[in-house]
Amino acid sequence: MRKKPDMATSIDRRSFLIGGASLTGAALVYPIAGWAKSDGVNFADDPFSLGVASGDPWAESVVLWTRLAPDPLNGGGMPARKVPVKWEVATDERIQNVVSKGTAMAEPEWGHSVHVEVRGLKPSRWYWYRFTVDAGSSPVGRTRTAPALSARNDRMNFAFASCQHYETGHYAAYRHMNNEDLDLVIHLGDYIYESGPTANRVRKHNSPEIKSLEDYRNRYALYKSDPMLQQAHANFPWALVWDDHEVDNNYAGLIAEDNTPIEEFSARRARAYQVYYEHMPLRRSVLRSGKGVEIYRRLNFGNLAEVYMLDTRQYRTNQPCGDGRKPACPESLDEKATMLGTGQEQWLKRGLERSGARWNIIAQQVMMGQVDGMAGPEQQFSMDQWNGYAAARKRLLTFLQDRKPSNPVVLTGDIHTNWVADLKPDFNREDSPVVATEFVGTSITSGGDGADVRPNTSSLLSENPHIKFFNGQRGYVKCSLTTERWQSDYRVLETVSKPEATISTRATFVVENGRPGAKRSDK
């Protein structure tokens, strides 16, 4: 069994104030009187203003990230030249027992971001890391490697989250997530929102709708200036994928929401993808020559879990029936319509067919389960979700029925509400078998405070008997896995209008090994 980190000797997360003010039990190096000149760069302020992060853990490797940005909301404030940045990885939070170190270049072409792929680490271990320029050091971050591919690990804890609109609330969810015992955080998209500022909201965006490289960089800097988000990145390794708002609301492939000419939107999307990479702890292998950024990938956690991080935006065909909420139409039933694109769909099926993991986790963006939003015999579906790509969904769920990979579980974001659903190849047939479980997580803040119920909840569940739970509060989902049991705790906030909001567990659902479908649990 995995031993918990000794929190008496690790970072006290409750007193870890990102930005250099305080760090219990660890030494941070900052200049005494402002930021000094370093490698020919005169830092007017903290170059590590956006914090640190780690991600995509492998058994012997992890990605470390930072970005030099002494003036983060105004282009970064860095000169147009490369700057060397030293990095260290240690087995202790004081960075005394250093096991790996080196120097990376922060390049202006990549927004002076730094992505270090540290290799030669030991599996299933906690490590601490920091970055340094001559003028001073970054906050200390903590990360964890995955178990070895052949390891018989029997436990894993992670949380998944999505949709963190800066304007509509405070990131109190991350304040509480920072106190969880987690091996990983999975983020399912809408890390930023691209729109301009809106009056009378809790916080304000820093520019009109973003389209240029500098616009996108400044928007990420605004979001990453939040101390609770910085702390969550510093406490745990993350695995991330985008959804639509990292580029443009409800885009599909190269089709913009407002039907901007394809050539113009293609250039905007390329800029947005680049800046996403610049700000996330992603491996350089996602940068594909001639293909831009190819973000779908697989992460292994010993024999216990395999995680498929999917991209349901870049390769999809256009939303059918003019998008929105509509009855099914011929376009939504078209066999040629695709959510994943042929290459990604085949890659996913090959991986699932070959997987030897106990739990096969499909982490993606939009709701897969059918949701009929109209009471009575008529039906109405969201065309941006898998409902609008019914043939592609049936292909995937029929594959799960026929090939029977071990315990498939789908994780979903996007919709700003909590759901639990049984997945079936044919949702309109009562005798269609349950082949997988879908856990849909609410937003961190998007949509504002939310509510526990909404007026049509009872009719929603009666129209969709495969749906086991619905809730409209904000928060995240904590998942605890063993070889025999999956547990999802729906952690919800009383409000996102106040940063000190309290949290509670609204519901717990369990999936048992070999028995697809979720059951409510009192623990």
C-alpha positions as CSV (number, residue, x, y, z in Angstrom):
1,M,0.0,0.0,0.0
2,R,1.2,3.5,-0.8
3,K,2.4,5.4,2.2
4,K,1.1,8.9,2.6
5,P,3.7,11.7,2.5
6,D,4.9,12.7,6.0
7,M,3.1,16.0,6.2
8,A,5.0,16.9,9.4
9,T,8.2,17.2,7.3
10,S,6.6,18.3,4.0
11,I,5.3,21.6,3.0
12,D,2.5,22.9,5.2
13,R,0.1,23.7,2.5
14,R,-2.1,25.9,4.6
15,S,0.8,28.2,5.3
16,F,2.3,28.0,1.8
17,L,1.7,31.5,0.3
18,I,2.7,31.5,-3.3
19,G,4.7,34.5,-4.3
20,G,7.4,34.1,-1.7
21,A,5.8,35.5,1.4
22,S,6.0,32.4,3.5
23,L,6.9,28.7,3.2
24,T,7.0,26.5,6.3
25,G,9.9,24.2,6.5
26,A,11.6,25.2,3.2
27,A,14.1,27.7,2.2
28,L,13.3,30.2,-0.5
29,V,16.0,32.5,-1.9
30,Y,14.8,36.0,-2.7
31,P,16.8,39.3,-3.0
32,I,16.6,41.4,0.1
33,A,16.0,44.7,-1.7
34,G,14.1,44.2,-4.9
35,W,15.2,42.1,-7.8
36,A,18.7,42.3,-9.0
37,K,20.3,42.2,-12.4
38,S,20.7,38.5,-13.6
39,D,22.4,37.2,-16.7
40,G,22.1,40.7,-18.2
41,V,18.4,41.0,-17.3
42,N,17.3,43.7,-14.9
43,F,14.3,42.2,-13.2
44,A,12.1,45.0,-11.9
45,D,10.0,42.5,-10.0
46,D,9.6,38.8,-9.2
47,P,10.3,36.9,-12.4
48,F,8.5,33.8,-10.9
49,S,5.2,35.7,-10.5
50,L,3.2,32.9,-12.1
51,G,4.5,30.2,-9.8
52,V,5.6,26.7,-10.7
53,A,3.9,23.6,-11.8
54,S,4.5,19.9,-12.7
55,G,2.6,17.5,-14.8
56,D,2.3,14.4,-17.0
57,P,4.0,12.1,-14.5
58,W,5.7,8.9,-15.7
59,A,7.3,6.2,-13.6
60,E,10.8,7.8,-14.0
61,S,10.0,11.2,-15.3
62,V,7.9,14.3,-14.8
63,V,7.6,17.7,-16.5
64,L,8.5,20.9,-14.5
65,W,7.2,24.3,-15.6
66,T,7.6,28.0,-14.9
67,R,7.5,31.2,-16.9
68,L,9.7,34.2,-16.4
69,A,7.3,37.2,-16.2
70,P,8.2,40.1,-13.9
71,D,5.4,42.2,-15.5
72,P,2.9,39.3,-16.1
73,L,-0.1,41.3,-17.2
74,N,1.8,43.5,-19.7
75,G,3.4,41.0,-22.0
76,G,5.7,39.5,-19.3
77,G,8.3,42.3,-19.1
78,M,11.1,40.2,-20.5
79,P,13.7,41.2,-23.1
80,A,13.6,39.6,-26.5
81,R,16.5,37.1,-25.8
82,K,17.1,33.8,-24.2
83,V,17.6,33.6,-20.4
84,P,19.2,30.6,-18.6
85,V,17.1,29.2,-15.8
86,K,18.6,26.6,-13.4
87,W,16.4,23.9,-11.9
88,E,16.8,21.4,-9.1
89,V,14.9,18.3,-8.0
90,A,15.3,16.9,-4.5
91,T,13.9,14.3,-2.1
92,D,13.2,16.9,0.5
93,E,11.4,20.3,0.6
94,R,14.5,22.1,1.7
95,I,16.2,21.1,-1.6
96,Q,19.2,19.8,0.2
97,N,19.3,16.2,-1.1
98,V,19.4,17.1,-4.8
99,V,19.0,14.1,-7.2
100,S,18.8,16.0,-10.5
101,K,19.6,19.4,-11.7
102,G,20.4,21.4,-14.9
103,T,19.8,24.6,-16.9
104,A,17.0,25.3,-19.3
105,M,16.6,28.2,-21.6
106,A,13.6,30.6,-21.3
107,E,13.1,31.6,-24.9
108,P,11.2,34.7,-26.1
109,E,9.5,32.8,-28.9
110,W,7.8,30.7,-26.2
111,G,6.9,33.5,-23.9
112,H,10.0,32.8,-21.7
113,S,8.3,29.6,-20.5
114,V,10.4,26.7,-19.3
115,H,9.5,23.0,-19.7
116,V,11.9,20.6,-18.1
117,E,11.4,16.9,-18.6
118,V,13.3,15.4,-15.7
119,R,14.3,11.8,-16.2
120,G,16.0,9.1,-14.0
121,L,13.6,9.5,-11.1
122,K,12.3,6.7,-9.0
123,P,8.7,5.5,-9.4
124,S,5.9,6.3,-6.9
125,R,8.0,9.0,-5.1
126,W,7.4,12.5,-3.9
127,Y,9.9,15.1,-5.0
128,W,10.4,18.8,-4.5
129,Y,11.8,21.2,-7.1
130,R,12.6,24.9,-7.7
131,F,13.9,27.2,-10.4
132,T,16.6,29.8,-10.0
133,V,18.0,32.8,-11.8
134,D,20.9,34.7,-10.3
135,A,18.5,37.2,-8.9
136,G,16.6,34.7,-6.8
137,S,14.5,31.5,-6.7
138,S,11.0,30.4,-7.4
139,P,8.6,29.0,-4.9
140,V,9.3,25.3,-4.1
141,G,6.9,22.9,-5.8
142,R,6.1,19.3,-5.0
143,T,5.5,16.5,-7.5
144,R,5.0,12.7,-7.6
145,T,6.1,10.1,-10.2
146,A,3.7,7.4,-11.3
147,P,4.2,3.8,-10.3
148,A,6.2,1.5,-12.6
149,L,4.3,0.0,-15.5
150,S,4.7,-3.5,-13.9
151,A,4.0,-2.3,-10.4
152,R,1.1,-3.8,-8.5
153,N,-0.1,-0.6,-6.8
154,D,-3.3,-0.9,-5.0
155,R,-4.4,2.7,-4.4
156,M,-4.6,6.0,-6.2
157,N,-6.2,9.3,-5.3
158,F,-6.9,12.2,-7.7
159,A,-9.3,15.1,-8.3
160,F,-10.7,16.3,-11.5
161,A,-11.9,19.8,-12.3
162,S,-12.8,22.2,-15.1
163,C,-14.2,25.6,-16.1
164,Q,-12.6,28.2,-14.0
165,H,-14.1,31.5,-15.3
166,Y,-12.0,34.2,-13.5
167,E,-14.8,36.8,-13.5
168,T,-17.6,34.7,-12.0
169,G,-16.0,33.6,-8.7
170,H,-13.1,33.0,-6.5
171,Y,-11.0,29.8,-6.6
172,A,-12.1,28.6,-3.1
173,A,-12.3,25.1,-4.6
174,Y,-8.6,25.0,-5.0
175,R,-8.1,26.2,-1.5
176,H,-9.9,23.1,-0.3
177,M,-8.3,20.8,-2.9
178,N,-4.9,21.8,-1.5
179,N,-5.8,20.0,1.7
180,E,-6.7,16.7,0.0
181,D,-4.3,13.7,-0.2
182,L,-3.9,13.5,-4.0
183,D,-1.5,11.9,-6.4
184,L,-2.7,13.9,-9.4
185,V,-5.1,16.6,-10.5
186,I,-6.8,16.2,-13.9
187,H,-8.1,19.4,-15.5
188,L,-10.6,18.8,-18.3
189,G,-10.6,22.2,-20.0
190,D,-11.7,25.9,-19.9
191,Y,-8.7,26.8,-17.9
192,I,-9.2,30.4,-19.2
193,Y,-12.1,32.2,-20.8
194,E,-11.5,34.3,-23.9
195,S,-14.2,36.9,-23.6
196,G,-13.9,40.5,-22.6
197,P,-14.9,42.0,-19.2
198,T,-18.5,41.9,-18.0
199,A,-19.9,44.5,-15.6
200,N,-21.0,43.6,-12.0
201,R,-19.0,40.3,-11.7
202,V,-16.9,39.2,-8.8
203,R,-13.7,39.9,-10.7
204,K,-12.7,41.4,-14.0
205,H,-11.0,40.2,-17.1
206,N,-8.0,42.3,-18.2
207,S,-8.8,43.1,-21.8
208,P,-11.4,42.8,-24.6
209,E,-11.8,39.4,-26.3
210,I,-8.4,37.9,-26.7
211,K,-6.9,37.1,-30.2
212,S,-3.2,37.9,-30.3
213,L,-0.3,36.1,-28.7
214,E,0.2,38.8,-26.2
215,D,-3.6,38.9,-25.5
216,Y,-3.6,35.2,-24.7
217,R,-0.4,35.4,-22.6
218,N,-1.8,38.2,-20.5
219,R,-5.0,36.3,-19.9
220,Y,-3.2,33.2,-18.7
221,A,-1.1,35.4,-16.5
222,L,-4.2,36.9,-15.0
223,Y,-5.6,33.5,-14.2
224,K,-2.3,32.2,-12.9
225,S,-1.9,35.2,-10.6
226,D,-4.6,33.6,-8.4
227,P,-2.7,32.3,-5.3
228,M,-5.0,29.3,-4.7
229,L,-4.6,28.1,-8.3
230,Q,-0.8,28.6,-8.0
231,Q,-0.8,26.6,-4.8
232,A,-2.7,23.7,-6.3
233,H,-0.1,23.6,-9.2
234,A,2.7,23.7,-6.6
235,N,1.3,20.9,-4.5
236,F,0.4,18.2,-7.1
237,P,1.3,17.1,-10.6
238,W,-1.4,17.9,-13.1
239,A,-2.6,16.4,-16.4
240,L,-4.5,18.9,-18.6
241,V,-6.5,19.1,-21.8
242,W,-8.2,22.1,-23.3
243,D,-11.9,22.5,-24.2
244,D,-13.3,25.5,-26.2
245,H,-12.7,28.6,-24.2
246,E,-8.9,28.3,-24.4
247,V,-9.6,29.4,-28.0
248,D,-13.2,30.5,-28.8
249,N,-16.6,29.5,-27.4
250,N,-18.1,26.3,-29.0
251,Y,-15.6,26.2,-31.9
252,A,-15.4,22.9,-33.8
253,G,-12.2,22.1,-35.6
254,L,-11.5,25.1,-37.8
255,I,-15.0,26.5,-37.5
256,A,-15.4,29.5,-35.2
257,E,-18.5,30.2,-33.3
258,D,-19.2,33.4,-35.4
259,N,-18.1,31.7,-38.7
260,T,-14.9,33.7,-39.0
261,P,-13.1,32.8,-42.3
262,I,-11.2,29.6,-41.8
263,E,-7.8,31.0,-42.6
264,E,-8.2,33.8,-40.0
265,F,-9.5,31.5,-37.4
266,S,-6.8,28.9,-38.1
267,A,-4.2,31.5,-37.3
268,R,-6.0,32.5,-34.1
269,R,-6.3,28.9,-33.0
270,A,-2.6,28.2,-33.6
271,R,-1.7,31.2,-31.4
272,A,-4.1,30.0,-28.7
273,Y,-2.7,26.5,-28.8
274,Q,0.9,27.8,-28.6
275,V,0.1,29.9,-25.5
276,Y,-1.7,27.0,-23.9
277,Y,1.4,25.0,-24.2
278,E,3.5,27.9,-22.9
279,H,1.5,27.9,-19.7
280,M,1.0,24.2,-19.0
281,P,3.4,21.5,-17.7
282,L,3.2,19.5,-21.0
283,R,5.9,17.4,-22.6
284,R,7.5,18.8,-25.8
285,S,6.2,15.7,-27.7
286,V,2.8,17.4,-27.9
287,L,4.4,19.8,-30.4
288,R,4.1,17.9,-33.6
289,S,6.0,19.1,-36.7
290,G,3.4,20.3,-39.3
291,K,0.5,19.4,-36.9
292,G,0.7,22.1,-34.4
293,V,-0.2,20.9,-30.9
294,E,-1.5,17.3,-30.6
295,I,-2.6,17.1,-27.0
296,Y,-4.3,13.6,-26.7
297,R,-2.1,11.2,-24.9
298,R,-2.0,8.3,-22.4
299,L,-0.7,8.2,-18.8
300,N,0.0,4.9,-16.9
301,F,-0.3,4.3,-13.2
302,G,1.1,0.8,-12.8
303,N,-1.4,-2.0,-13.1
304,L,-4.2,0.0,-11.4
305,A,-5.1,2.7,-13.9
306,E,-4.5,3.9,-17.5
307,V,-5.6,7.5,-18.3
308,Y,-6.6,8.6,-21.8
309,M,-6.5,12.4,-22.1
310,L,-8.7,13.2,-25.1
311,D,-9.2,16.3,-27.3
312,T,-12.9,16.7,-28.3
313,R,-12.4,20.1,-30.0
314,Q,-9.5,20.1,-32.6
315,Y,-10.6,17.1,-34.7
316,R,-14.4,17.2,-34.5
317,T,-16.8,18.0,-37.4
318,N,-19.1,21.0,-37.1
319,Q,-21.9,20.8,-34.6
320,P,-25.0,19.6,-36.4
321,C,-28.4,21.2,-36.9
322,G,-27.0,24.7,-36.3
323,D,-25.7,23.9,-32.8
324,G,-27.8,24.7,-29.7
325,R,-30.5,22.5,-28.3
326,K,-32.5,20.6,-30.9
327,P,-34.4,17.4,-31.6
328,A,-32.2,14.8,-33.3
329,C,-31.8,15.6,-37.0
330,P,-30.1,13.7,-39.9
331,E,-26.8,15.5,-39.3
332,S,-26.7,14.4,-35.7
333,L,-27.1,10.8,-36.8
334,D,-24.6,10.9,-39.6
335,E,-22.1,8.1,-39.5
336,K,-19.4,10.4,-40.9
337,A,-19.7,12.9,-38.1
338,T,-16.9,12.7,-35.6
339,M,-16.1,14.0,-32.2
340,L,-12.5,12.7,-32.0
341,G,-11.4,12.4,-35.6
342,T,-10.4,9.1,-37.2
343,G,-6.8,9.1,-35.9
344,Q,-7.6,9.8,-32.3
345,E,-10.6,7.4,-32.2
346,Q,-8.4,4.6,-33.6
347,W,-5.6,5.4,-31.1
348,L,-8.1,5.3,-28.2
349,K,-9.5,1.9,-29.3
350,R,-6.1,0.4,-29.8
351,G,-5.0,1.5,-26.3
352,L,-8.2,0.2,-24.6
353,E,-7.9,-3.1,-26.4
354,R,-4.3,-3.6,-25.3
355,S,-4.7,-2.2,-21.8
356,G,-3.8,-4.4,-18.8
357,A,-4.9,-1.8,-16.2
358,R,-7.7,-2.5,-13.8
359,W,-9.4,0.9,-14.5
360,N,-9.4,2.5,-17.9
361,I,-10.1,6.2,-17.5
362,I,-11.3,8.3,-20.4
363,A,-10.8,11.9,-19.5
364,Q,-12.6,14.2,-22.0
365,Q,-14.6,17.4,-22.2
366,V,-18.3,17.2,-23.1
367,M,-21.0,15.0,-21.7
368,M,-21.1,11.5,-23.3
369,G,-24.3,10.2,-21.8
370,Q,-27.6,11.0,-23.6
371,V,-29.5,13.8,-22.0
372,D,-33.1,14.4,-23.2
373,G,-33.9,17.9,-22.0
374,M,-37.6,17.9,-22.9
375,A,-40.4,16.2,-20.9
376,G,-42.7,13.9,-22.7
377,P,-42.4,11.9,-25.9
378,E,-40.4,14.5,-27.8
379,Q,-36.7,14.8,-27.3
380,Q,-34.2,17.7,-27.3
381,F,-30.4,17.4,-27.1
382,S,-27.4,19.6,-26.9
383,M,-25.7,19.5,-30.2
384,D,-22.3,20.5,-28.8
385,Q,-22.1,17.3,-26.7
386,W,-21.9,13.7,-27.8
387,N,-25.6,13.9,-28.3
388,G,-24.9,15.8,-31.5
389,Y,-22.5,13.0,-32.6
390,A,-24.8,10.0,-31.8
391,A,-23.3,7.6,-34.4
392,A,-19.7,8.3,-33.1
393,R,-20.9,7.7,-29.5
394,K,-22.6,4.5,-30.4
395,R,-19.4,3.3,-32.2
396,L,-17.4,3.9,-29.1
397,L,-19.9,2.4,-26.6
398,T,-20.5,-0.6,-28.8
399,F,-16.7,-1.1,-28.9
400,L,-16.7,-1.1,-25.1
401,Q,-19.5,-3.7,-25.2
402,D,-17.8,-6.0,-27.7
403,R,-14.1,-5.8,-26.6
404,K,-14.8,-5.4,-22.9
405,P,-11.7,-3.4,-21.6
406,S,-11.5,-3.6,-17.9
407,N,-13.7,-1.1,-16.0
408,P,-14.0,1.9,-18.4
409,V,-14.9,5.1,-16.6
410,V,-15.5,8.4,-18.4
411,L,-14.6,11.8,-16.7
412,T,-16.2,14.9,-18.1
413,G,-16.3,18.7,-17.6
414,D,-17.8,21.5,-19.6
415,I,-21.4,21.6,-18.4
416,H,-21.0,23.5,-15.0
417,T,-23.0,20.9,-13.2
418,N,-22.5,17.5,-11.5
419,W,-23.9,14.3,-13.0
420,V,-23.5,10.6,-12.7
421,A,-24.6,8.4,-15.6
422,D,-24.6,4.8,-16.8
423,L,-23.4,4.6,-20.4
424,K,-25.2,2.3,-22.9
425,P,-24.8,1.7,-26.6
426,D,-28.4,2.5,-27.1
427,F,-30.0,4.9,-24.6
428,N,-33.5,4.5,-26.1
429,R,-33.6,0.7,-25.3
430,E,-34.2,-0.3,-21.8
431,D,-32.5,-3.6,-22.3
432,S,-29.3,-2.1,-23.7
433,P,-26.4,-3.1,-21.3
434,V,-24.5,-0.7,-19.2
435,V,-20.9,-0.7,-20.5
436,A,-19.3,2.1,-18.6
437,T,-19.8,4.9,-16.0
438,E,-19.6,8.6,-16.6
439,F,-18.7,11.0,-13.8
440,V,-19.4,14.6,-14.8
441,G,-17.8,17.3,-12.7
442,T,-19.2,20.8,-12.1
443,S,-17.2,24.0,-12.7
444,I,-14.7,25.6,-10.3
445,T,-16.5,29.0,-10.8
446,S,-18.2,29.2,-14.2
447,G,-21.8,30.1,-13.9
448,G,-21.4,31.8,-10.5
449,D,-22.7,30.4,-7.3
450,G,-25.0,27.7,-8.6
451,A,-27.6,25.9,-6.6
452,D,-28.2,22.4,-5.2
453,V,-31.3,21.7,-7.4
454,R,-33.1,23.3,-10.3
455,P,-36.9,23.2,-11.1
456,N,-36.7,20.5,-13.8
457,T,-34.5,18.1,-11.9
458,S,-37.2,15.5,-11.3
459,S,-38.4,15.5,-14.9
460,L,-34.8,15.4,-16.1
461,L,-34.1,12.2,-14.2
462,S,-37.4,10.6,-15.2
463,E,-36.7,11.3,-18.9
464,N,-33.2,9.9,-18.5
465,P,-33.3,6.8,-16.2
466,H,-29.7,6.1,-16.9
467,I,-28.8,9.3,-15.0
468,K,-28.2,8.7,-11.3
469,F,-27.4,12.1,-10.0
470,F,-27.7,15.8,-10.8
471,N,-26.5,18.8,-8.8
472,G,-25.8,22.4,-9.8
473,Q,-23.3,23.6,-7.2
474,R,-19.6,24.4,-7.8
475,G,-16.5,22.4,-6.8
476,Y,-14.6,19.3,-7.9
477,V,-14.7,15.6,-7.8
478,K,-12.3,13.5,-5.7
479,C,-11.7,9.9,-6.9
480,S,-10.2,7.1,-4.8
481,L,-9.3,3.9,-6.5
482,T,-8.4,0.4,-5.3
483,T,-8.2,-2.8,-7.3
484,E,-11.8,-3.6,-6.3
485,R,-13.5,-0.3,-5.9
486,W,-13.8,3.2,-7.4
487,Q,-15.2,6.0,-5.2
488,S,-16.2,9.5,-6.4
489,D,-16.9,12.2,-3.8
490,Y,-18.7,15.2,-5.2
491,R,-17.2,18.1,-3.3
492,V,-19.3,21.2,-3.4
493,L,-19.0,24.8,-2.3
494,E,-21.6,27.0,-0.6
495,T,-20.7,29.9,-2.8
496,V,-17.9,31.1,-5.1
497,S,-18.6,34.8,-4.4
498,K,-16.4,34.6,-1.4
499,P,-12.9,33.2,-1.3
500,E,-13.4,31.8,2.2
501,A,-16.4,29.6,1.2
502,T,-16.8,26.3,3.0
503,I,-17.0,22.9,1.2
504,S,-18.8,19.6,1.8
505,T,-19.4,16.3,0.2
506,R,-22.7,16.4,-1.5
507,A,-22.8,12.8,-2.7
508,T,-20.6,9.7,-3.0
509,F,-20.9,7.1,-5.8
510,V,-19.1,3.8,-6.1
511,V,-18.2,1.5,-9.0
512,E,-17.2,-2.1,-8.2
513,N,-14.6,-3.9,-10.2
514,G,-16.2,-5.9,-13.0
515,R,-19.7,-4.3,-12.5
516,P,-20.2,-1.3,-14.8
517,G,-22.6,1.3,-13.4
518,A,-22.4,3.6,-10.4
519,K,-24.2,3.1,-7.1
520,R,-24.9,5.8,-4.4
521,S,-22.9,5.1,-1.2
522,D,-23.0,6.4,2.3
523,K,-19.3,5.3,2.5
